[in-house]
């Protein structure tokens, strides 16, 4: 008797745990600190060894990264061997990051919209089923212990 009562209330406990997890993860995402992710030559230089060699090293790293982002120039173009300055490299990298983020954000919005439409559709089906069966428990638990026990009782 006691175990069947716990089994009947288990889905309510699962819903409470799921809501708690949902709220905690979304609150963390909302309040987590936002870091500055700008790629600059000064960010790559170690604060302990502020030498000309480390500055040159960071400029070379930025130039190589920016060159890998840009399309390869043909061999007959003028200035194909010329490297990029640190300022040009920073601008190219920042432009690339902005373009990449815009594309990613668009697909995230599409995924969110598909999820919302699917959730509304599932909720609508559950509400219609609850109205037909005259049992509110099928709304939060579309496939649950109660619906299975009713199916067994009808047999």
C-alpha positions in Angstrom: 0.0 0.0 0.0 2.7 2.5 1.0 4.9 1.7 -2.0 2.0 2.1 -4.5 1.3 5.6 -3.0 4.9 6.5 -3.5 4.8 5.2 -7.0 1.7 7.3 -7.7 3.5 10.4 -6.4 6.9 9.8 -8.1 6.1 11.7 -11.2 5.3 14.8 -9.1 8.7 14.5 -7.5 10.4 14.2 -10.9 8.6 17.3 -12.1 9.8 19.2 -9.0 13.4 18.0 -9.7 13.2 19.0 -13.4 11.9 22.4 -12.6 14.6 23.0 -10.0 17.3 21.9 -12.5 15.8 24.1 -15.2 15.6 27.2 -12.9 19.1 26.7 -11.5 20.8 26.3 -15.0 18.9 29.3 -16.5 19.7 31.5 -13.5 23.4 30.6 -13.7 23.4 31.4 -17.4 21.7 34.7 -16.7 24.1 35.8 -13.9 27.4 34.3 -15.0 30.1 36.8 -15.6 30.7 38.0 -19.2 34.4 38.0 -20.1 36.0 40.3 -22.7 37.1 38.0 -25.4 38.9 40.5 -27.6 42.0 39.3 -29.3 44.7 42.0 -29.1 48.4 42.0 -29.2 48.6 43.4 -25.7 46.5 40.5 -24.3 49.0 37.9 -25.6 52.0 39.5 -23.9 52.9 38.1 -20.5 52.7 40.7 -17.8 55.9 39.3 -16.2 58.1 39.5 -19.2 57.3 42.7 -21.0 60.0 42.6 -23.6 60.2 43.4 -27.3 60.5 39.8 -28.2 57.2 38.9 -26.5 55.5 41.8 -28.3 57.0 40.6 -31.6 55.8 37.1 -30.9 52.2 38.2 -30.2 52.2 40.3 -33.4 53.3 37.2 -35.4 50.7 35.0 -33.8 47.9 37.6 -34.6 49.2 38.0 -38.1 49.3 34.2 -38.7 45.7 33.8 -37.3 44.4 36.6 -39.4 46.2 35.3 -42.5 44.5 31.9 -42.0 41.1 33.5 -41.8 41.6 35.4 -45.1 41.3 33.7 -48.4 44.7 32.8 -50.0 45.9 35.4 -52.5 46.9 34.1 -55.9 50.7 34.1 -56.7 50.5 36.8 -59.3 48.8 39.4 -57.0 50.9 42.2 -55.8 51.8 42.0 -52.1 51.0 38.3 -51.7 54.1 37.8 -49.5 53.4 40.8 -47.3 52.4 40.2 -43.7 49.7 41.9 -41.8 50.3 44.6 -39.2 49.0 44.0 -35.7 46.2 46.5 -36.1 45.0 45.0 -39.4 45.1 41.5 -37.9 43.1 42.6 -34.8 40.4 44.1 -37.1 40.2 41.0 -39.3 39.8 38.7 -36.3 37.2 40.9 -34.7 35.2 41.1 -38.0 35.4 37.3 -38.3 34.2 36.8 -34.7 31.2 39.1 -35.3 30.2 37.4 -38.5 30.5 33.9 -36.9 28.4 35.0 -33.9 25.7 36.4 -36.0 25.3 33.1 -37.9 25.4 31.1 -34.7 22.8 33.4 -32.9 20.4 33.0 -35.9 20.5 29.2 -35.7 20.1 29.4 -31.9 16.9 31.5 -32.4 15.6 29.1 -34.9 16.2 26.2 -32.5 14.5 28.1 -29.7 11.5 28.9 -31.9 11.1 25.2 -33.0 11.3 24.1 -29.4 8.6 26.6 -28.3 6.3 25.6 -31.2 6.8 21.9 -30.3 6.2 22.6 -26.6 3.0 24.5 -27.3 1.8 21.6 -29.6 2.5 19.0 -27.0 0.8 21.1 -24.3 -2.3 21.5 -26.6 -2.5 17.7 -27.3 -2.2 17.0 -23.5 -4.9 19.6 -22.6 -7.2 18.1 -25.3 -6.5 14.6 -23.9 -7.2 15.8 -20.3 -10.5 17.3 -21.4 -11.5 14.1 -23.2 -10.4 11.8 -20.3 -11.5 14.2 -17.6 -8.3 13.8 -15.7 -5.9 16.7 -15.1 -2.9 14.5 -14.5 -2.4 13.7 -18.2 -1.3 17.3 -18.8 2.0 17.2 -16.8 2.4 13.5 -17.4 1.3 12.5 -20.9 2.6 8.9 -20.5 2.4 8.1 -16.8 1.4 5.6 -14.2 -2.2 6.8 -14.3 -2.8 6.4 -18.0 -1.2 2.9 -17.9 -3.4 1.9 -14.9 -6.5 3.1 -16.8 -5.6 1.1 -19.9 -5.1 -2.0 -17.7 -8.5 -1.4 -16.0 -10.3 -1.2 -19.4 -9.0 -4.6 -20.5 
